Amino acid sequence: MKKIAIIGSGMMAKPVADYLLEVCNYEIIGVDQEVSKARNVIGDRSLGKAISLMIKDSYDLDPIVGEVDIVISMLPRPLHIHVAKSCLRHGKSMLTTSYQLPEVVALADEAKKKGILFLDEMGEDPGLDHMGTQMLLDEIRGEGGKAVDIKSYGCGLPAFEHNNNPMGYKFSWAPTGFFAAAKTGAAYYLKGKRIEVSGDQLFKHFRLVDIDGIGTFETYPNRDCKKYLELFGLTKDISFYRGLLRYPGYCNNMRYLGEIGLFDSKQMENFENVTYRQFTASLVGADAYKNDRKPEEKVAEFLNLDINADFIHRLKWLGFFEDRPIDIKKGTRLDVLLDRMLKKMSYEPHEKDMIIVHVEIIAEFPDKSGEKRLATMMMEGIPYSDSAMSRAVGLPVAIGTRMVLEGKINAVGAHIPPSLPGLYKPLLEELATHGFVFTKKTIPF
């Protein structure tokens, strides 16, 4: 019987364990710093066990990695390197759902010598977006066509009927990762020209996009497209954009939160006996009680907004103008924001999230005709059960793990889905049995 370690028991881990235990009948070791979290993922299933482990370096993982056949790291992205180093020592492959880490890529040659695979970007976005893109590219090329413009979008949002807060967002994945992504710069290509967007400019760089059959959203650039150009075999004059989708109003919300300093995660502060009102005033260099002007007015003036601007009302809804002590006593400004958001922007048990993965490719064909090919996947979460995001992230990496164990993926070294073009077909076929299907459409262009 195959044995698998799932390292990390965050919001995405349960569907991974469910698939490997119930569909594959594999033995699972769930590992987390807090054993209670690992137990929540494993449950009382006889083939699973939960272990508590504090991971300070790769050697802490050796007893577990040495015991299993393969490892799935669901840890925060920077920690994958510890897992990879332990896997190298023991000759075990590793899969993750995160963007490929340069430090792990640097181990590719050693992994090849050991005959093992480091397979990253096996989640929803990144992951399913790559597979949708590869699927359409293969169809276009099979008909003699050439892609000239690619747009790929992904998101996890409240389902339409549960989009019931003024921020237009709720947390279906770890908020620390959410804000790390919110501060990461991006780059895309417009007819071969590289457009770079720094992290502090990300939310100024948005536009509206209509997703066929679903609705209108804001999109802003998602990470750097450069490495995907070669992996997808794209020409240098291509237009290629990867973006995230959000409900309208989101980007300005995030822009202004950043501009008043609430994304600061570096400086620790003491919030003992500090009210939200005082804290918010201090963000814009004001005193909450020194004159007649309210903090709301001071924030609006700082941002050059009207006092009735949507953002001011949303900041008020989050509680940042309340004259009561801050709930956390010590932390960073970002910690204060996270605390308020998690209390106001979490899903109730009956509420549903939704994921959307949407790819659009404009293609030219030998007869000079043009077409726009669309592939769209939309899925809602299950009330009182798994979120759509947890399943969209967890199922691809779980299915990929089974494929590696069964010898259906024979690659070694460091890879992501675009560098393994034979991966997506069988994986998408199995995902379809779980309800995750790309709907395709062709529009003359």
Buried (B, 14 or more C-beta within 10 A) or exposed (E): EBEBBBBBBBBBBBBBBBBBBEBBEBBBBBBBEEBEBBBBBBEEEEBBBBBEBEBEEBEBBEEBBBEBBBBBBBBBBEBBBBBBBBBBBBEBBBBBBBBBBEEBBEBBEBBBEBEBBBBBBBBBBBBBBBBBBBBBBEBBEEEEBBBBBBBBBBBBBBBEEBBEBBBBBBBBBBBBBBBBBBBBBBBBBEEEEEEEBEBEBBBBBBEEBEBEEBEEBBBBBBBBBEBBBEBBEBEEEBBBBBBBBBBEBBBBBBBBBBBBBBBBBEEEBEBEEBBBBBBBBBBBEBEBEEEEEBBBEBBBEBBEBEEEBBBBEBBBBBBBBBEEBBEBEEBBBBBBBBBBBEEBBEBEEEBBBBBBBBBBBBBBEEEEEBBBBBBBBBBBBEEEEBBBBBBBBBBBBBBBBBBBBEEEBEBBBBBBBBBBBEBBEBBBEBBEEBEBBBEBEEEEE
